[in-house]
Amino acid sequence: MKRSGILLILLFVVLFVASQVFFTVRQTQYAIVLQLGKPVGSTLEPGLHYKKPLIQTVEFFDKRIQDYDMQPTEVLTSDKKNLVVDNYFKWRITNPLQFYRTVRTIQGARARLEDVVYSELREALGRHTLTEIVAKERGAIMEQITDEASELVARYGVELLDVRIKRTELPPQNEQAIFNRMRAERERQAKQYRSEGREEAAKIRSSAERDRSVIIAEAKRQADEIRGEGEAEAVKIYAGALEQGPEFFAFQRSLEAYRKSFGNNTRLLLTPENEFLHYFK
C-alpha cells in the first residue's frame, strides 16, 4: 500500500514535469518560446515541442483570419459633407516574432490597426465626394484604403486583408437639411418635366392642326376638281344630246321649266303668243 502511494506520487511528478517541458501547437496556432520574457528561436510549427521548465514559457497566437468591427466615425468629404461611416476590417498574423516585439497582444494589435485604418479612411474619403463614396466609386476607394493601410501595418507582423464600409449615414443635424434639399430638387425637376410636357403637347397639337388643315384643303381641292370634271362631263353630254335631237332637247327643257313654274297657287299673266307657251299650242 505504501509502495503504491509512492508510485502515484512519482507518476504525478512525472506528469507535472512533462507538462512543464512538452507542449502542443495546434494547426490554427503559431507559437514562440519566451525565455525571461524575450523570444528565443523561431516560430514553431504545429506539432509537439519542448521547452526548459521554469525559465521558458510559450506564447500562442491565432493564425486564422480575424475581423474587427470599428466604432462608427464621422468624416468630411471633398464636397464638405459630414458622413458617419460604420466599417470593419479583416486581418491576420503573419510574423509572430515581429508581432510580439511590436504589439504584444491581440488587443494591442487591434488598437494599432484601428488607428491606421481610421487615418487612411479619413484621408481617402476626404478626397472624394459624397456621391462617389456612397454610390459610384465605393469599391475602388475601399481597395485603395486596404492597399495603403496594409503597407503601414506590415511592420507589426500582420497582414491587412480587407477594409469595408458596412453603412454610411448622415449626422442627425444634417439629415433634415439634406432631405429638404433633395425634396426641393425633385420638385424642381417635376416642374421642369411638366413644363417640357406641356410644350411638347402644344407642339403635337399645333402639328396635328396643321396636318388637319392641309388634309381638309387637299380634300376640298380634289372635290372641286372632281365636281368640275363632272360638270364638264355633264355639259358635254348635254351638248351631245342637243346635237343629236335639238327639238327634243328644247321640248325637255320646256317641260322642266313648266314643272318648276306651275306650282300651287301660281299665277302667270302671259299672252297666247308668248314663246313660253309654245308647246301648249
Secondary structure, 3 states (H helix, E strand, C coil): CHHHHHHHHHHHHHHHHHHHHEEEECCCEEEEEEECCEEEEEEECCEEEECCCCCEEEEEEECCCEEEECCCEEEECCCCCEEEEEEEEEEEECCHHHHHHHCCCHHHHHHHHHHHHHHHHHHHHCCCCHHHHHHHCHHHHHHHHHHHHHHHHHHHCEEEEEEEEEEEECCHHHHHHHHHHHHHHHHHHHHHHHHHHHHHHHHHHHHHHHHHHHHHHHHHHHHHHHHHHHHHHHHHHHHHHHHHCHHHHHHHHHHHHHHHHCCCCCCCCCCCCCHHHHHHC
